[in-house]
């Protein structure tokens, strides 16, 4: 349960990436969010349920 006020978004919520960071390991390329989501530097995610979210960086168009 999130101790923050207001509470962080749930791990299943569309805005789950807005949860606060509890642990950050940029040298390893990941962060642990308050809602239990592991967020990777390539924008992929590992949810507490074990489900994965594919990287979803915005596509940069040709100039």
N, CA, C and O atoms as CSV, one atom per row, in Angstrom:
chain,resi,resn,atom,element,x,y,z
A,1,UNK,N,N,0.838,-1.186,0.000
A,1,UNK,CA,C,0.000,0.000,0.000
A,1,UNK,C,C,0.887,1.256,0.000
A,1,UNK,O,O,1.854,1.347,0.757
A,2,UNK,N,N,0.551,2.181,-0.830
A,2,UNK,CA,C,1.328,3.414,-0.963
A,2,UNK,C,C,1.103,4.337,0.239
A,2,UNK,O,O,-0.042,4.628,0.585
A,3,UNK,N,N,2.186,4.801,0.879
A,3,UNK,CA,C,2.038,5.704,2.020
A,3,UNK,C,C,1.939,7.177,1.625
A,3,UNK,O,O,1.780,8.033,2.496
A,4,UNK,N,N,2.027,7.487,0.343
A,4,UNK,CA,C,2.034,8.883,-0.094
A,4,UNK,C,C,0.630,9.477,-0.122
A,4,UNK,O,O,-0.359,8.762,-0.280
A,5,UNK,N,N,0.562,10.781,0.032
A,5,UNK,CA,C,-0.712,11.499,-0.016
A,5,UNK,C,C,-0.555,12.647,-1.002
A,5,UNK,O,O,0.191,13.585,-0.719
A,6,UNK,N,N,-1.221,12.610,-2.136
A,6,UNK,CA,C,-2.159,11.593,-2.595
A,6,UNK,C,C,-1.416,10.312,-2.975
A,6,UNK,O,O,-0.223,10.330,-3.276
A,7,UNK,N,N,-2.148,9.213,-2.954
A,7,UNK,CA,C,-1.556,7.905,-3.241
A,7,UNK,C,C,-1.060,7.825,-4.684
A,7,UNK,O,O,-1.634,8.437,-5.584
A,8,UNK,N,N,0.002,7.071,-4.888
A,8,UNK,CA,C,0.540,6.854,-6.233
A,8,UNK,C,C,-0.424,5.991,-7.040
A,8,UNK,O,O,-1.195,5.223,-6.464
A,9,UNK,N,N,-0.389,6.107,-8.359
A,9,UNK,CA,C,-1.246,5.267,-9.203
A,9,UNK,C,C,-0.935,3.789,-9.001
A,9,UNK,O,O,0.219,3.415,-8.795
A,10,UNK,N,N,-1.950,2.964,-9.060
A,10,UNK,CA,C,-1.818,1.518,-8.938
A,10,UNK,C,C,-0.979,0.970,-10.093
A,10,UNK,O,O,-0.882,1.597,-11.149
A,11,UNK,N,N,-0.379,-0.191,-9.889
A,11,UNK,CA,C,0.465,-0.816,-10.914
A,11,UNK,C,C,-0.310,-1.165,-12.178
A,11,UNK,O,O,0.289,-1.288,-13.246
A,12,UNK,N,N,-1.609,-1.325,-12.084
A,12,UNK,CA,C,-2.430,-1.661,-13.254
A,12,UNK,C,C,-3.039,-0.426,-13.916
A,12,UNK,O,O,-3.692,-0.541,-14.953
A,13,UNK,N,N,-2.833,0.746,-13.331
A,13,UNK,CA,C,-3.401,1.986,-13.869
A,13,UNK,C,C,-2.625,2.441,-15.104
A,13,UNK,O,O,-1.421,2.199,-15.198
A,14,UNK,N,N,-3.294,3.092,-16.046
A,14,UNK,CA,C,-2.605,3.578,-17.255
A,14,UNK,C,C,-1.473,4.561,-16.950
A,14,UNK,O,O,-0.506,4.645,-17.707
A,15,UNK,N,N,-1.587,5.300,-15.851
A,15,UNK,CA,C,-0.556,6.289,-15.492
A,15,UNK,C,C,0.395,5.763,-14.413
A,15,UNK,O,O,0.928,6.545,-13.627
A,16,UNK,N,N,0.615,4.435,-14.370
A,16,UNK,CA,C,1.443,3.791,-13.345
A,16,UNK,C,C,2.856,4.350,-13.272
A,16,UNK,O,O,3.476,4.293,-12.209
A,17,UNK,N,N,3.384,4.888,-14.362
A,17,UNK,CA,C,4.750,5.424,-14.381
A,17,UNK,C,C,4.893,6.710,-13.569
A,17,UNK,O,O,6.012,7.160,-13.323
A,18,UNK,N,N,3.782,7.301,-13.152
A,18,UNK,CA,C,3.820,8.528,-12.359
A,18,UNK,C,C,4.042,8.269,-10.873
A,18,UNK,O,O,4.154,9.215,-10.093
A,19,UNK,N,N,4.108,6.983,-10.464
A,19,UNK,CA,C,4.370,6.646,-9.066
A,19,UNK,C,C,5.774,7.126,-8.690
A,19,UNK,O,O,6.647,7.260,-9.548
A,20,UNK,N,N,5.972,7.378,-7.419
A,20,UNK,CA,C,7.270,7.864,-6.953
A,20,UNK,C,C,8.323,6.757,-6.994
A,20,UNK,O,O,8.015,5.576,-6.831
A,21,UNK,N,N,9.557,7.164,-7.213
A,21,UNK,CA,C,10.680,6.233,-7.268
A,21,UNK,C,C,11.142,5.897,-5.856
A,21,UNK,O,O,11.400,6.789,-5.049
A,22,UNK,N,N,11.246,4.584,-5.561
A,22,UNK,CA,C,11.758,4.137,-4.265
A,22,UNK,C,C,13.243,3.799,-4.346
A,22,UNK,O,O,13.995,4.060,-3.406
A,23,UNK,N,N,13.661,3.224,-5.458
A,23,UNK,CA,C,15.066,2.859,-5.654
A,23,UNK,C,C,15.420,3.123,-7.106
A,23,UNK,O,O,14.664,2.783,-8.015
A,24,UNK,N,N,16.574,3.732,-7.311
A,24,UNK,CA,C,17.002,4.077,-8.664
A,24,UNK,C,C,18.407,3.516,-8.883
A,24,UNK,O,O,19.321,3.786,-8.103
A,25,UNK,N,N,18.566,2.738,-9.945
A,25,UNK,CA,C,19.862,2.150,-10.273
A,25,UNK,C,C,20.182,2.431,-11.741
A,25,UNK,O,O,20.113,1.523,-12.570
A,26,UNK,N,N,20.529,3.675,-12.071
A,26,UNK,CA,C,20.800,4.026,-13.465
A,26,UNK,C,C,21.972,3.251,-14.059
A,26,UNK,O,O,22.017,3.034,-15.270
A,27,UNK,N,N,22.915,2.834,-13.224
A,27,UNK,CA,C,24.045,2.055,-13.725
A,27,UNK,C,C,23.601,0.670,-14.206
A,27,UNK,O,O,24.284,0.034,-15.009
A,28,UNK,N,N,22.452,0.213,-13.705
A,28,UNK,CA,C,21.896,-1.070,-14.124
A,28,UNK,C,C,20.695,-0.893,-15.055
A,28,UNK,O,O,20.213,-1.859,-15.646
A,29,UNK,N,N,20.216,0.349,-15.181
A,29,UNK,CA,C,19.152,0.648,-16.130
A,29,UNK,C,C,17.734,0.415,-15.640
A,29,UNK,O,O,16.840,0.174,-16.451
A,30,UNK,N,N,17.503,0.481,-14.317
A,30,UNK,CA,C,16.144,0.277,-13.829
A,30,UNK,C,C,15.877,1.087,-12.565
A,30,UNK,O,O,16.794,1.526,-11.870
A,31,UNK,N,N,14.573,1.269,-12.294
A,31,UNK,CA,C,14.103,1.932,-11.077
A,31,UNK,C,C,12.909,1.166,-10.544
A,31,UNK,O,O,12.135,0.596,-11.313
A,32,UNK,N,N,12.759,1.152,-9.219
A,32,UNK,CA,C,11.603,0.546,-8.576
A,32,UNK,C,C,10.665,1.664,-8.144
A,32,UNK,O,O,11.065,2.580,-7.427
A,33,UNK,N,N,9.422,1.583,-8.583
A,33,UNK,CA,C,8.432,2.585,-8.237
A,33,UNK,C,C,7.634,2.157,-7.008
A,33,UNK,O,O,7.611,0.976,-6.661
A,34,UNK,N,N,6.992,3.097,-6.360
A,34,UNK,CA,C,6.223,2.869,-5.141
A,34,UNK,C,C,5.125,1.823,-5.324
A,34,UNK,O,O,4.766,1.128,-4.373
A,35,UNK,N,N,4.596,1.709,-6.527
A,35,UNK,CA,C,3.506,0.768,-6.783
A,35,UNK,C,C,4.017,-0.632,-7.126
A,35,UNK,O,O,3.226,-1.503,-7.487
A,36,UNK,N,N,5.325,-0.857,-7.017
A,36,UNK,CA,C,5.896,-2.174,-7.266
A,36,UNK,C,C,6.342,-2.409,-8.688
A,36,UNK,O,O,6.851,-3.485,-9.001
A,37,UNK,N,N,6.166,-1.435,-9.558
A,37,UNK,CA,C,6.575,-1.552,-10.962
A,37,UNK,C,C,8.082,-1.334,-11.068
A,37,UNK,O,O,8.629,-0.404,-10.477
A,38,UNK,N,N,8.746,-2.210,-11.834
A,38,UNK,CA,C,10.153,-1.992,-12.171
A,38,UNK,C,C,10.153,-1.346,-13.549
A,38,UNK,O,O,9.677,-1.930,-14.523
A,39,UNK,N,N,10.691,-0.139,-13.616
A,39,UNK,CA,C,10.721,0.642,-14.845
A,39,UNK,C,C,12.145,0.611,-15.394
A,39,UNK,O,O,13.092,0.982,-14.700
A,40,UNK,N,N,12.292,0.166,-16.643
A,40,UNK,CA,C,13.607,0.063,-17.266
A,40,UNK,C,C,13.894,1.297,-18.107
A,40,UNK,O,O,12.973,1.986,-18.547
A,41,UNK,N,N,15.184,1.575,-18.328
A,41,UNK,CA,C,15.570,2.789,-19.049
A,41,UNK,C,C,15.064,2.809,-20.489
A,41,UNK,O,O,14.948,3.884,-21.078
A,42,UNK,N,N,14.761,1.655,-21.067
A,42,UNK,CA,C,14.218,1.633,-22.427
A,42,UNK,C,C,12.698,1.811,-22.437
A,42,UNK,O,O,12.066,1.649,-23.481
A,43,UNK,N,N,12.111,2.140,-21.292
A,43,UNK,CA,C,10.679,2.363,-21.044
A,43,UNK,C,C,9.880,1.075,-20.956
A,43,UNK,O,O,8.652,1.126,-20.881
A,44,UNK,N,N,10.534,-0.074,-20.963
A,44,UNK,CA,C,9.839,-1.324,-20.679
A,44,UNK,C,C,9.522,-1.383,-19.193
A,44,UNK,O,O,10.129,-0.669,-18.395
A,45,UNK,N,N,8.569,-2.236,-18.821
A,45,UNK,CA,C,8.158,-2.323,-17.427
A,45,UNK,C,C,7.916,-3.774,-17.036
A,45,UNK,O,O,7.526,-4.601,-17.861
A,46,UNK,N,N,8.153,-4.064,-15.770
A,46,UNK,CA,C,7.814,-5.346,-15.170
A,46,UNK,C,C,6.838,-5.046,-14.050
A,46,UNK,O,O,7.181,-4.349,-13.094
A,47,UNK,N,N,5.617,-5.568,-14.159
A,47,UNK,CA,C,4.580,-5.311,-13.166
A,47,UNK,C,C,4.702,-6.304,-12.015
A,47,UNK,O,O,5.277,-7.379,-12.192
A,48,UNK,N,N,4.171,-5.965,-10.835
A,48,UNK,CA,C,4.239,-6.879,-9.696
A,48,UNK,C,C,3.595,-8.238,-9.978
A,48,UNK,O,O,3.972,-9.234,-9.362
A,49,UNK,N,N,2.654,-8.291,-10.878
A,49,UNK,CA,C,1.991,-9.547,-11.231
A,49,UNK,C,C,2.880,-10.454,-12.076
A,49,UNK,O,O,2.549,-11.620,-12.292
A,50,UNK,N,N,4.010,-9.925,-12.556
A,50,UNK,CA,C,4.897,-10.665,-13.441
A,50,UNK,C,C,4.666,-10.344,-14.911
A,50,UNK,O,O,5.431,-10.776,-15.773
A,51,UNK,N,N,3.618,-9.590,-15.195
A,51,UNK,CA,C,3.337,-9.169,-16.572
A,51,UNK,C,C,4.400,-8.170,-17.016
A,51,UNK,O,O,4.984,-7.460,-16.197
A,52,UNK,N,N,4.640,-8.126,-18.316
A,52,UNK,CA,C,5.609,-7.180,-18.865
A,52,UNK,C,C,4.915,-6.212,-19.807
A,52,UNK,O,O,3.913,-6.542,-20.442
A,53,UNK,N,N,5.463,-5.028,-19.882
A,53,UNK,CA,C,5.022,-3.998,-20.812
A,53,UNK,C,C,6.209,-3.724,-21.723
A,53,UNK,O,O,7.297,-3.386,-21.256
A,54,UNK,N,N,5.996,-3.869,-23.017
A,54,UNK,CA,C,7.061,-3.632,-23.992
A,54,UNK,C,C,7.511,-2.171,-23.953
A,54,UNK,O,O,6.721,-1.292,-23.606
A,55,UNK,N,N,8.766,-1.903,-24.303
A,55,UNK,CA,C,9.231,-0.511,-24.387
A,55,UNK,C,C,8.311,0.306,-25.286
A,55,UNK,O,O,7.837,-0.175,-26.316
A,56,UNK,N,N,8.067,1.541,-24.881
A,56,UNK,CA,C,7.133,2.386,-25.623
A,56,UNK,C,C,7.649,3.815,-25.757
A,56,UNK,O,O,6.927,4.783,-25.517
A,57,UNK,N,N,8.915,3.919,-26.145
A,57,UNK,CA,C,9.478,5.238,-26.422
A,57,UNK,C,C,8.752,5.844,-27.617
A,57,UNK,O,O,8.341,5.126,-28.529
A,58,UNK,N,N,8.598,7.152,-27.612
A,58,UNK,CA,C,7.984,7.783,-28.791
A,58,UNK,C,C,8.885,7.623,-30.015
A,58,UNK,O,O,10.111,7.666,-29.907
A,59,UNK,N,N,8.275,7.443,-31.150
A,59,UNK,CA,C,9.014,7.315,-32.398
A,59,UNK,C,C,9.325,8.703,-32.917
A,59,UNK,O,O,8.427,9.530,-33.076
A,60,UNK,N,N,10.595,8.960,-33.180
A,60,UNK,CA,C,11.031,10.264,-33.687
A,60,UNK,C,C,11.011,10.195,-35.209
A,60,UNK,O,O,11.663,9.340,-35.807
A,61,UNK,N,N,10.253,11.106,-35.834
A,61,UNK,CA,C,10.147,11.111,-37.296
A,61,UNK,C,C,11.370,11.739,-37.945
A,61,UNK,O,O,12.137,12.451,-37.298
A,62,UNK,N,N,11.535,11.469,-39.206
A,62,UNK,CA,C,12.640,12.062,-39.955
A,62,UNK,C,C,12.404,13.554,-40.131
A,62,UNK,O,O,11.276,13.998,-40.348
A,63,UNK,N,N,13.464,14.306,-40.037
A,63,UNK,CA,C,13.330,15.774,-40.152
A,63,UNK,C,C,13.337,16.211,-41.584
A,63,UNK,O,O,13.234,17.405,-41.866
